[in-house]
Amino acid sequence: MGRLRILIADDHAMICAGLQKLLEPQHDVVGCVSDGRALLKMATELKPDVVLLDVGMPLLNGLDAGRELKRLIPDIKLIFLTMNPDSDLATEAFRIGASAYLLKNSQAAELLKAIHDAVRGISYVTPQIRLAMEEIFIRDPQALRRPKHLTDRQREVLQMLAEGRPMKEIAEVLQIKHRTVRFHKARIMEELAIETNSELVQYAIKHGMISAA
């Protein structure tokens, strides 16, 4: 397999340091980033073979960042490493093109196996949620093909609104006008049939855009 170039994306510095220590005897860790937007920037610059990423990250969550990465660099391998055992989120990860989905309490050997499988074109799901995912596909064989209800830009706005960021800051980050943010918020709430900011936050938590903590 040879030494792989691996980029880590996690908003906890200790997690990044631990993963780097685990991986560097066999592979090259080219960087660690703490939010989804930094991940997109560094990945497009460094072109790693593998990205280890969390689902919940600031500014742009791992699912939306991963979706954009697969569009920009189709051959990149995405391995989700998260605390979230939600099988629906795991299903969404594979829908966007993930190679593996593991939990942070997995053994080190499991992560190394997932990386090895990913570069060989084999998908890996941690046994802790594999059964639940299989039940999803039994109920709905088209689960991986279900279309998104929100556009990518709407999901970006939704996440930052749910993080409590003011519209002015969102407009600056996304480089759009303030009124455009208001327009997106209105369309999001209409599309999701929600009426309050608290409902918007609960939707973002449920779909892995932000953490409940």
Buried (B, 14 or more C-beta within 10 A) or exposed (E): EEEBBBBBBBBEEEBBEBBBEBBEEBBEBBBBBBBBBBBBEBBEEEBBBBBBBBBBBBBBBBBBBBBBBBEEBEEBBBBBBBBBBBBBBBBBBBBBBBBBBBBBEBEEEBBBBBBBBBBEEEEBBBEBBBEBBEEBEEEEEEBEEEEEEBEEEBBBBBBBBBBEBEBEEBBEBBEBEEEBBBEBBEBBBEEBEBEEEEEBBBBBBEBBBBBEE
